[in-house]
Amino acid sequence: MFLEAIKVELPAQPTDCTIRKDLAQLAASLDKQFLRVGTTLANAVEMIDRVIAGLDGVAAALDERTAGAAVADLRQVAVDLTNLPVRQAGRAEHMAGVATIARLLNEHVLEMHQTLRVLSIYGMNIKIAASGEEQFVGFVEGMKVKLGVGEQELGKFIAQLKELMRSVASVQQADRLLAAESAKVIPAIPAQLSSDAAALAAHLTGVATLARSVSSIARSVQGKVVVVLGALQVGDSTRQRLEHVVSALQMLQTSAGEGAVDTAMVGHVERMLAAQLEAAATDFERETQAMMSSLADLVPDTSKLLDLIAEQNDGGGRDFLNRLERGITDVEHLTARLRDTDGRSRAMIGIITDTVAELSVRLVSVQRIRVNVQDIATNTRLLCRRHGATGRAVSVIATEVDANAIQLGTATTQVARAIGDLGAIEASLRNGITDADERDMGKTLDGALGIVRRACQRTEQVAMEGSDDIGHLIEMLIVTGDELKQELGAAGMMRDAAATLSQRTPVAEMNESAEAALLRLLPDIARLYTMAQERTVHAGFLLPGMAAAAEPVASVDDDDDDGLF
């Protein structure tokens, strides 16, 4: 170390120049060494800042608002998957009802369509029975137009019914696939998700507890390092005290050179400076040992911190999160087809809803056909009454037209009733849509997976960087403690110099000349001091009546320095 490099064997009677040189070198070396130690400890504080920031990042990635949401999402998906067969069974029941009504509607509409065709044939028969009677011919032509419009409306109605039946068949096929997919993953996958959610919740509780412990220790270590960093002022204060002794020796040499050397005066000042060195050595030794003790106390804390970080990042955290991530990814893959099938089934319900609404609109057109046919039957009978024998021939046909009109009315009523039943099922389907139907399980799983992945990345980062930082911190604290231990040699050098100064000049009786010189020199030396300890030592060497001269001039610097020790 530098102390060994600069330490010299003091001669039996070293000169003032030699002592000043040795003390000046010691002061410079102390300043340089303690500055380096201070830089090292400042870097240590920055390291702990990074570790705390990393730990805070892990805590943020796994707090109740983020990872807690992932727990809730996993549990919700598990519930939705578990309930999916029930929802699918209810939907299948509704679809069966829609299919039954659609087939019934198709039968009624085909019956109506057949009735219109029969009426068209009766129109031709009326022409024949009327023997070309102009009024009957005109009536039949009008009847033909209305029946043609009716057939067009029924054709559109039948087309919509076919679309409805295709949609229902698609939903039923999708539901059969859904049931098959559900059988593959339920109840095993929901149970796994519930287990993962419970494990993640338990992990969060453990992480929260561990994070509080780790953060508490890290901040405690940081606070203690900051205290030690502040205590390094002992190096600066000791340097100042050595420099003051060097300056005082220079002042003593100058004062002695101005006249005959007064042994009493020289010995008095040298013994005072020896006392200053002794006091500085004692303070330096005490404060340096206290710092060494503080640094040694930090090593167990930092080692425990390193162990806790390893516990959090290895088996206790990183591996768990990686397993959880793989588990959620597997679930996502296994349920992808199931979720797609469920989505297509729900989309088909929308088509059915639209089709039912359109059929309700078409019902108005169907009912208008019934009115037109009834008008045809009524007008046919009226014409028969006004045309004698021709009318009697046509009246037989008119009776059949009337019967078909009644049959068409009955069919129309049945169609209206069936559409009402279909509307009731559609309303039940619409009202039965739950939050589970609105939720996208895929997006929910993706969100939970994203949270877990971010937590994995943060934990990995702390595992690599935090552990390295703490490891380096432990090494730095040990090395710094060793360096401070070696610096204790400076106290021995100060005591050696103090012993030399205290013994170099024999004690002589104070005389007027010596007193006069001290009255001039001691106040000048007192003005060098920046610390209370120096003034305290100085006060012990004042001559009678010199107390007022030893009082320091009040200044901001003095107030600050007095607080050092």
C-alpha positions as CSV (number, residue, x, y, z in Angstrom):
1,M,0.0,0.0,0.0
2,F,0.9,3.7,-0.4
3,L,1.4,4.0,3.4
4,E,4.2,1.5,3.2
5,A,5.6,3.3,0.2
6,I,5.7,6.7,1.9
7,K,6.5,5.7,5.4
8,V,10.1,6.6,6.3
9,E,12.3,5.9,9.2
10,L,12.5,9.2,11.1
11,P,16.0,10.0,12.2
12,A,16.8,10.5,15.8
13,Q,16.5,14.3,15.5
14,P,14.6,15.0,12.2
15,T,14.6,18.5,11.0
16,D,11.4,20.6,10.7
17,C,11.8,20.2,6.9
18,T,11.8,16.4,7.1
19,I,8.7,16.3,9.4
20,R,6.8,18.8,7.3
21,K,7.6,16.8,4.1
22,D,6.6,13.5,5.7
23,L,3.3,14.9,7.0
24,A,2.6,16.7,3.7
25,Q,3.1,13.4,1.8
26,L,0.9,11.6,4.3
27,A,-1.9,14.2,3.9
28,A,-1.7,14.0,0.1
29,S,-1.8,10.2,0.2
30,L,-4.8,10.1,2.6
31,D,-6.7,12.5,0.3
32,K,-6.0,10.4,-2.8
33,Q,-6.8,7.1,-1.1
34,F,-10.0,8.3,0.5
35,L,-11.1,9.9,-2.7
36,R,-10.7,6.5,-4.5
37,V,-12.6,4.7,-1.7
38,G,-15.4,7.4,-1.9
39,T,-15.6,6.8,-5.7
40,T,-15.9,3.0,-5.1
41,L,-18.7,3.4,-2.5
42,A,-20.5,5.9,-4.8
43,N,-20.4,3.2,-7.5
44,A,-21.7,0.7,-4.9
45,V,-24.7,3.0,-4.2
46,E,-25.4,3.2,-7.9
47,M,-25.3,-0.6,-8.1
48,I,-27.8,-0.9,-5.3
49,D,-30.0,1.6,-7.1
50,R,-30.0,-0.6,-10.2
51,V,-30.8,-3.7,-8.1
52,I,-33.7,-1.9,-6.3
53,A,-35.0,-0.6,-9.7
54,G,-34.9,-4.1,-11.1
55,L,-36.7,-5.5,-8.0
56,D,-39.3,-2.8,-8.3
57,G,-39.7,-3.7,-12.0
58,V,-40.4,-7.4,-11.1
59,A,-42.8,-6.3,-8.3
60,A,-44.6,-4.0,-10.8
61,A,-44.8,-6.8,-13.4
62,L,-46.3,-9.1,-10.7
63,D,-48.4,-6.7,-8.7
64,E,-52.2,-7.1,-8.2
65,R,-53.1,-4.8,-11.0
66,T,-51.2,-6.6,-13.7
67,A,-50.4,-10.2,-12.7
68,G,-53.5,-10.2,-10.5
69,A,-55.5,-9.4,-13.7
70,A,-53.9,-12.4,-15.3
71,V,-55.0,-14.6,-12.4
72,A,-58.6,-13.4,-12.8
73,D,-58.4,-13.9,-16.6
74,L,-57.2,-17.4,-16.3
75,R,-59.9,-18.3,-13.8
76,Q,-62.5,-16.7,-16.0
77,V,-61.4,-18.6,-19.1
78,A,-61.5,-21.8,-16.9
79,V,-65.1,-21.0,-15.9
80,D,-66.1,-20.1,-19.5
81,L,-64.6,-23.4,-20.8
82,T,-66.3,-25.4,-18.1
83,N,-69.7,-23.7,-18.9
84,L,-69.2,-24.1,-22.6
85,P,-70.9,-27.5,-22.9
86,V,-73.9,-26.2,-21.0
87,R,-74.1,-23.1,-23.3
88,Q,-73.7,-25.3,-26.3
89,A,-76.4,-27.7,-25.2
90,G,-78.8,-24.8,-24.7
91,R,-78.0,-23.4,-28.1
92,A,-78.5,-26.9,-29.7
93,E,-81.9,-27.1,-28.1
94,H,-82.9,-23.7,-29.5
95,M,-81.5,-24.7,-32.9
96,A,-83.6,-27.9,-32.9
97,G,-86.6,-25.8,-32.2
98,V,-85.7,-23.4,-35.0
99,A,-85.2,-26.4,-37.4
100,T,-88.6,-27.9,-36.4
101,I,-90.4,-24.6,-37.0
102,A,-88.6,-24.0,-40.3
103,R,-89.7,-27.4,-41.6
104,L,-93.3,-26.7,-40.5
105,L,-93.2,-23.2,-42.2
106,N,-91.9,-24.8,-45.3
107,E,-94.7,-27.3,-45.3
108,H,-97.3,-24.5,-44.8
109,V,-95.8,-22.3,-47.5
110,L,-95.6,-25.2,-50.0
111,E,-99.3,-25.9,-49.2
112,M,-100.1,-22.3,-50.0
113,H,-98.1,-22.5,-53.1
114,Q,-100.0,-25.6,-54.2
115,T,-103.3,-23.8,-53.4
116,L,-102.4,-20.9,-55.7
117,R,-101.6,-23.3,-58.5
118,V,-105.0,-25.0,-58.0
119,L,-106.6,-21.6,-58.2
120,S,-104.8,-20.8,-61.4
121,I,-106.3,-24.0,-62.8
122,Y,-109.8,-22.9,-61.6
123,G,-109.2,-19.7,-63.4
124,M,-108.9,-21.6,-66.7
125,N,-112.0,-23.6,-65.8
126,I,-114.0,-20.4,-65.2
127,K,-113.0,-19.2,-68.7
128,I,-114.2,-22.5,-70.2
129,A,-117.4,-22.6,-68.2
130,A,-118.2,-18.9,-69.1
131,S,-117.9,-19.7,-72.8
132,G,-115.8,-16.7,-73.4
133,E,-118.1,-14.3,-71.6
134,E,-116.2,-11.0,-71.7
135,Q,-116.7,-10.1,-68.0
136,F,-115.6,-13.5,-66.8
137,V,-112.6,-13.4,-69.1
138,G,-111.5,-10.0,-67.7
139,F,-112.1,-11.2,-64.2
140,V,-109.9,-14.3,-64.8
141,E,-107.1,-12.2,-66.2
142,G,-107.1,-10.0,-63.1
143,M,-107.2,-13.1,-60.9
144,K,-104.2,-14.5,-62.8
145,V,-102.1,-11.4,-62.1
146,K,-102.9,-11.5,-58.4
147,L,-102.1,-15.2,-58.2
148,G,-98.8,-14.6,-60.1
149,V,-97.8,-11.9,-57.6
150,G,-98.7,-14.3,-54.7
151,E,-96.6,-17.0,-56.2
152,Q,-93.6,-14.6,-56.5
153,E,-94.0,-13.6,-52.8
154,L,-94.2,-17.2,-51.8
155,G,-91.1,-18.0,-53.8
156,K,-89.1,-15.3,-51.9
157,F,-90.5,-16.7,-48.7
158,I,-89.4,-20.2,-49.6
159,A,-85.9,-18.9,-50.5
160,Q,-85.5,-17.3,-47.1
161,L,-86.7,-20.4,-45.4
162,K,-84.1,-22.4,-47.3
163,E,-81.4,-19.9,-46.1
164,L,-82.7,-20.3,-42.6
165,M,-82.6,-24.0,-42.7
166,R,-79.0,-23.9,-44.2
167,S,-78.0,-21.6,-41.4
168,V,-79.5,-23.8,-38.8
169,A,-77.8,-26.9,-40.3
170,S,-74.5,-25.0,-40.2
171,V,-75.0,-24.1,-36.5
172,Q,-75.9,-27.7,-35.7
173,Q,-72.9,-29.0,-37.5
174,A,-70.7,-26.4,-35.7
175,D,-72.2,-27.4,-32.4
176,R,-71.5,-31.1,-33.1
177,L,-67.9,-30.2,-33.8
178,L,-67.9,-28.0,-30.7
179,A,-69.2,-30.9,-28.6
180,A,-66.5,-33.1,-30.0
181,E,-63.7,-30.6,-29.3
182,S,-65.1,-29.9,-25.8
183,A,-65.0,-33.6,-25.0
184,K,-61.2,-33.5,-25.8
185,V,-60.3,-30.6,-23.5
186,I,-63.0,-30.5,-20.8
187,P,-62.7,-30.9,-17.9
188,A,-58.9,-31.4,-18.1
189,I,-58.0,-28.0,-19.6
190,P,-60.3,-25.9,-17.3
191,A,-58.9,-27.8,-14.3
192,Q,-55.4,-27.0,-15.5
193,L,-56.2,-23.3,-16.0
194,S,-57.7,-23.2,-12.5
195,S,-54.6,-24.8,-11.1
196,D,-52.4,-22.4,-13.0
197,A,-54.4,-19.5,-11.7
198,A,-54.2,-20.7,-8.2
199,A,-50.4,-21.3,-8.5
200,L,-49.9,-17.9,-10.0
201,A,-51.9,-16.3,-7.1
202,A,-49.9,-18.2,-4.6
203,H,-46.7,-17.2,-6.4
204,L,-47.8,-13.5,-6.3
205,T,-48.3,-13.7,-2.6
206,G,-44.8,-15.2,-2.2
207,V,-43.3,-12.7,-4.6
208,A,-44.9,-9.8,-2.7
209,T,-43.5,-11.1,0.6
210,L,-40.1,-11.8,-0.8
211,A,-40.0,-8.5,-2.7
212,R,-40.8,-6.6,0.6
213,S,-38.0,-8.5,2.3
214,V,-35.5,-8.1,-0.6
215,S,-36.4,-4.4,-1.0
216,S,-36.1,-3.7,2.7
217,I,-32.6,-5.3,2.9
218,A,-31.5,-3.6,-0.3
219,R,-32.6,-0.2,0.9
220,S,-31.0,-0.9,4.3
221,V,-27.7,-1.8,2.6
222,Q,-28.0,1.3,0.5
223,G,-28.6,3.5,3.5
224,K,-25.6,2.0,5.4
225,V,-23.3,2.5,2.4
226,V,-24.4,6.1,2.2
227,V,-23.6,6.6,5.9
228,V,-20.2,5.0,5.4
229,L,-19.7,7.3,2.3
230,G,-20.5,10.3,4.5
231,A,-18.1,9.1,7.2
232,L,-15.2,9.2,4.6
233,Q,-15.0,12.9,5.5
234,V,-12.5,11.6,8.1
235,G,-10.0,11.4,5.3
236,D,-10.6,15.0,4.3
237,S,-10.7,16.3,7.9
238,T,-7.5,14.4,8.8
239,R,-5.8,15.8,5.7
240,Q,-6.7,19.3,6.7
241,R,-5.4,18.7,10.3
242,L,-2.1,17.4,8.9
243,E,-1.8,20.4,6.6
244,H,-2.5,22.7,9.5
245,V,0.3,21.1,11.5
246,V,2.6,21.5,8.4
247,S,1.7,25.1,8.1
248,A,2.1,25.7,11.8
249,L,5.6,24.1,11.7
250,Q,6.4,26.5,8.8
251,M,5.2,29.4,10.9
252,L,7.2,28.3,13.8
253,Q,10.4,28.0,11.7
254,T,9.7,31.5,10.4
255,S,9.1,33.0,13.8
256,A,12.2,31.3,15.2
257,G,14.3,32.6,12.4
258,E,13.4,36.2,13.1
259,G,15.5,36.3,16.2
260,A,17.4,34.2,18.7
261,V,15.8,30.7,19.0
262,D,13.8,30.6,22.2
263,T,13.8,27.0,23.4
264,A,10.8,27.5,25.7
265,M,8.7,29.0,22.8
266,V,9.7,26.3,20.3
267,G,9.2,23.4,22.7
268,H,5.7,24.8,23.7
269,V,4.6,25.0,20.1
270,E,6.0,21.7,19.1
271,R,4.3,19.9,22.1
272,M,1.0,21.6,21.1
273,L,1.4,20.4,17.5
274,A,2.3,16.9,18.8
275,A,-0.9,17.0,20.8
276,Q,-2.8,18.0,17.6
277,L,-1.2,15.0,15.8
278,E,-2.1,12.7,18.6
279,A,-5.7,13.9,18.7
280,A,-5.9,13.6,14.9
281,A,-4.5,10.1,15.0
282,T,-7.0,9.1,17.7
283,D,-10.0,10.5,15.8
284,F,-8.8,9.0,12.5
285,E,-8.3,5.6,14.1
286,R,-11.7,5.7,15.8
287,E,-13.6,6.8,12.7
288,T,-11.8,4.5,10.3
289,Q,-12.4,1.5,12.6
290,A,-16.1,2.4,12.8
291,M,-16.2,2.5,9.0
292,M,-14.5,-0.9,8.7
293,S,-17.0,-2.3,11.2
294,S,-19.9,-0.9,9.2
295,L,-18.6,-2.3,6.0
296,A,-18.0,-5.7,7.6
297,D,-21.6,-5.6,8.9
298,L,-22.8,-5.0,5.4
299,V,-21.3,-8.2,4.0
300,P,-23.9,-10.6,5.7
301,D,-26.7,-8.3,4.5
302,T,-25.5,-8.3,0.9
303,S,-24.9,-12.0,1.0
304,K,-28.5,-12.6,2.2
305,L,-29.7,-10.2,-0.5
306,L,-27.8,-12.3,-3.1
307,D,-29.4,-15.5,-1.8
308,L,-32.9,-13.9,-1.8
309,I,-32.5,-12.7,-5.4
310,A,-31.4,-16.2,-6.4
311,E,-34.4,-17.7,-4.6
312,Q,-36.7,-15.3,-6.4
313,N,-35.2,-15.7,-9.8
314,D,-34.4,-19.4,-9.9
315,G,-36.6,-22.2,-8.8
316,G,-38.9,-19.8,-6.9
317,G,-39.7,-17.5,-9.7
318,R,-38.1,-17.8,-13.1
319,D,-38.7,-21.5,-13.6
320,F,-42.3,-21.3,-12.3
321,L,-43.1,-18.4,-14.7
322,N,-41.5,-20.3,-17.6
323,R,-43.6,-23.4,-16.8
324,L,-46.7,-21.3,-16.5
325,E,-46.0,-19.6,-19.8
326,R,-45.6,-23.0,-21.5
327,G,-48.8,-24.3,-19.9
328,I,-50.9,-21.3,-21.1
329,T,-49.4,-21.6,-24.6
330,D,-50.4,-25.3,-24.7
331,V,-53.9,-24.4,-23.5
332,E,-54.2,-21.7,-26.2
333,H,-53.2,-24.2,-28.9
334,L,-55.5,-26.9,-27.6
335,T,-58.5,-24.6,-27.4
336,A,-57.9,-22.7,-30.6
337,R,-60.3,-24.9,-32.7
338,L,-62.8,-25.0,-29.9
339,R,-62.8,-21.2,-29.7
340,D,-63.1,-20.9,-33.4
341,T,-66.0,-23.3,-33.6
342,D,-67.8,-21.5,-30.8
343,G,-67.3,-18.2,-32.5
344,R,-68.7,-19.5,-35.8
345,S,-71.7,-20.9,-33.9
346,R,-72.4,-17.6,-32.3
347,A,-72.0,-15.8,-35.7
348,M,-74.6,-18.1,-37.1
349,I,-77.1,-17.1,-34.5
350,G,-76.8,-13.6,-35.9
351,I,-77.8,-14.9,-39.3
352,I,-80.8,-16.7,-37.9
353,T,-81.8,-13.5,-36.0
354,D,-81.7,-11.5,-39.3
355,T,-83.6,-14.2,-41.2
356,V,-86.4,-14.4,-38.6
357,A,-86.7,-10.6,-38.8
358,E,-87.0,-10.8,-42.6
359,L,-89.6,-13.6,-42.5
360,S,-91.7,-11.5,-40.2
361,V,-91.6,-8.8,-42.8
362,R,-92.5,-11.3,-45.5
363,L,-95.5,-12.5,-43.4
364,V,-97.3,-9.3,-44.4
365,S,-97.0,-10.2,-48.1
366,V,-98.2,-13.7,-47.3
367,Q,-101.2,-12.3,-45.5
368,R,-101.9,-10.0,-48.5
369,I,-102.1,-13.1,-50.7
370,R,-104.8,-14.6,-48.5
371,V,-106.8,-11.3,-48.7
372,N,-106.5,-11.3,-52.5
373,V,-107.7,-14.9,-52.8
374,Q,-110.7,-14.3,-50.6
375,D,-111.5,-11.2,-52.8
376,I,-111.3,-13.5,-55.8
377,A,-113.8,-16.0,-54.2
378,T,-116.2,-13.3,-53.3
379,N,-116.2,-11.6,-56.7
380,T,-116.6,-15.0,-58.4
381,R,-119.8,-15.6,-56.5
382,L,-121.1,-12.1,-57.3
383,L,-120.5,-12.6,-61.1
384,C,-122.3,-15.9,-61.0
385,R,-125.4,-14.3,-59.6
386,R,-125.6,-11.7,-62.4
387,H,-125.2,-14.1,-65.4
388,G,-128.0,-16.6,-65.2
389,A,-127.3,-20.0,-66.8
390,T,-123.6,-19.1,-67.4
391,G,-123.3,-18.0,-63.8
392,R,-124.8,-21.3,-62.5
393,A,-122.2,-23.2,-64.5
394,V,-119.4,-21.1,-63.0
395,S,-120.9,-21.2,-59.5
396,V,-119.7,-24.8,-59.1
397,I,-116.2,-23.6,-59.7
398,A,-116.7,-20.6,-57.4
399,T,-117.6,-22.9,-54.6
400,E,-114.1,-24.6,-55.0
401,V,-112.4,-21.2,-55.2
402,D,-114.1,-20.2,-51.9
403,A,-113.0,-23.5,-50.2
404,N,-109.4,-22.9,-51.4
405,A,-109.5,-19.3,-50.0
406,I,-110.5,-20.7,-46.6
407,Q,-107.7,-23.3,-46.8
408,L,-105.3,-20.5,-47.7
409,G,-106.4,-18.4,-44.8
410,T,-105.9,-21.3,-42.4
411,A,-102.4,-21.9,-43.8
412,T,-101.6,-18.2,-43.5
413,T,-102.7,-18.2,-39.8
414,Q,-100.5,-21.2,-39.2
415,V,-97.6,-19.5,-40.9
416,A,-98.1,-16.4,-38.7
417,R,-98.2,-18.6,-35.6
418,A,-95.0,-20.4,-36.6
419,I,-93.2,-17.1,-37.3
420,G,-94.3,-16.0,-33.8
421,D,-92.9,-19.1,-32.3
422,L,-89.7,-18.5,-34.3
423,G,-89.5,-15.0,-33.0
424,A,-89.9,-16.2,-29.4
425,I,-86.9,-18.5,-29.9
426,E,-84.9,-15.7,-31.5
427,A,-85.7,-13.5,-28.6
428,S,-84.7,-16.2,-26.2
429,L,-81.4,-16.6,-28.1
430,R,-80.7,-12.9,-28.1
431,N,-81.7,-12.4,-24.4
432,G,-79.6,-15.5,-23.5
433,I,-76.4,-13.9,-24.7
434,T,-74.1,-13.6,-21.6
435,D,-70.8,-11.9,-20.9
436,A,-69.2,-15.3,-21.6
437,D,-70.6,-15.1,-25.2
438,E,-69.2,-11.6,-25.6
439,R,-65.8,-12.5,-24.2
440,D,-63.1,-13.7,-26.6
441,M,-61.3,-16.5,-24.8
442,G,-58.4,-16.2,-27.2
443,K,-57.8,-12.6,-26.5
444,T,-58.1,-13.2,-22.8
445,L,-55.5,-16.0,-22.9
446,D,-53.2,-13.8,-25.0
447,G,-53.5,-11.0,-22.5
448,A,-52.7,-13.3,-19.6
449,L,-49.8,-14.9,-21.5
450,G,-48.4,-11.4,-22.3
451,I,-48.4,-10.5,-18.6
452,V,-46.6,-13.7,-17.7
453,R,-44.1,-13.3,-20.5
454,R,-43.3,-9.7,-19.4
455,A,-42.9,-10.9,-15.8
456,C,-40.5,-13.7,-17.1
457,Q,-38.4,-11.1,-19.0
458,R,-38.2,-8.8,-16.0
459,T,-37.2,-11.7,-13.7
460,E,-34.6,-12.9,-16.2
461,Q,-33.1,-9.4,-16.3
462,V,-32.9,-9.2,-12.5
463,A,-31.5,-12.7,-12.4
464,M,-28.6,-11.8,-14.8
465,E,-27.9,-8.2,-13.8
466,G,-29.0,-8.0,-10.2
467,S,-27.1,-11.0,-9.1
468,D,-24.0,-9.8,-10.9
469,D,-24.3,-6.3,-9.3
470,I,-24.7,-7.7,-5.8
471,G,-21.8,-10.1,-6.3
472,H,-19.6,-7.2,-7.4
473,L,-20.9,-5.1,-4.5
474,I,-19.8,-7.8,-2.0
475,E,-16.4,-7.8,-3.5
476,M,-16.2,-4.0,-3.4
477,L,-17.2,-3.9,0.2
478,I,-14.6,-6.5,1.2
479,V,-11.8,-4.8,-0.8
480,T,-12.8,-1.4,0.6
481,G,-12.7,-2.7,4.1
482,D,-9.2,-4.2,3.5
483,E,-8.0,-0.9,2.1
484,L,-9.3,1.0,5.1
485,K,-7.7,-1.5,7.4
486,Q,-4.3,-0.7,5.8
487,E,-5.0,3.0,6.1
488,L,-4.9,2.6,9.9
489,G,-1.2,2.7,9.5
490,A,-1.5,6.5,9.0
491,A,-2.4,6.8,12.7
492,G,0.9,5.2,13.7
493,M,2.8,7.6,11.5
494,M,1.0,10.5,13.0
495,R,1.8,9.2,16.5
496,D,5.5,8.7,15.5
497,A,5.7,12.3,14.3
498,A,3.9,13.5,17.5
499,A,6.4,11.6,19.7
500,T,9.3,13.2,17.8
501,L,7.9,16.7,18.2
502,S,7.0,16.3,21.8
503,Q,10.5,15.1,22.7
504,R,12.7,17.0,20.3
505,T,13.0,20.2,22.3
506,P,13.7,20.0,26.0
507,V,11.2,21.6,28.4
508,A,12.4,25.1,29.4
509,E,11.1,27.7,31.8
510,M,8.9,30.2,30.2
511,N,10.4,33.7,30.0
512,E,9.2,37.1,28.8
513,S,10.7,36.7,25.4
514,A,9.0,33.3,24.8
515,E,5.7,34.6,26.1
516,A,5.9,37.6,23.7
517,A,6.6,35.3,20.8
518,L,3.8,32.9,21.7
519,L,1.4,35.8,22.1
520,R,2.1,36.6,18.4
521,L,2.3,33.1,17.1
522,L,-0.4,31.2,18.8
523,P,-3.3,33.4,17.5
524,D,-1.8,33.1,13.9
525,I,-1.8,29.3,14.2
526,A,-5.4,29.3,15.7
527,R,-6.6,31.1,12.5
528,L,-5.6,28.0,10.5
529,Y,-8.1,25.7,12.3
530,T,-11.3,24.6,10.6
531,M,-12.4,22.0,13.2
532,A,-13.5,22.1,16.8
533,Q,-11.1,19.4,17.9
534,E,-8.2,21.5,16.8
535,R,-9.4,24.5,18.8
536,T,-10.0,22.3,21.8
537,V,-6.4,21.0,21.7
538,H,-5.1,24.5,21.1
539,A,-6.9,25.9,24.1
540,G,-4.9,23.6,26.3
541,F,-1.7,25.4,25.4
542,L,-2.9,29.0,25.7
543,L,-1.0,31.2,28.1
544,P,-2.9,33.0,30.8
545,G,-5.0,35.8,29.3
546,M,-5.0,34.3,25.8
547,A,-8.4,32.7,26.0
548,A,-10.1,35.5,24.0
549,A,-7.5,35.3,21.3
550,A,-8.2,31.6,20.8
551,E,-12.0,32.2,20.0
552,P,-12.6,31.4,16.3
553,V,-14.2,33.9,14.1
554,A,-17.8,32.9,13.4
555,S,-18.4,31.7,9.8
556,V,-20.5,29.4,7.8
557,D,-17.5,27.2,7.2
558,D,-16.7,26.9,10.9
559,D,-20.3,25.9,11.7
560,D,-20.2,23.2,9.1
561,D,-16.9,21.9,10.1
562,D,-17.8,21.8,13.8
563,G,-20.5,19.3,12.9
564,L,-18.0,16.8,11.5
565,F,-16.9,15.5,14.9
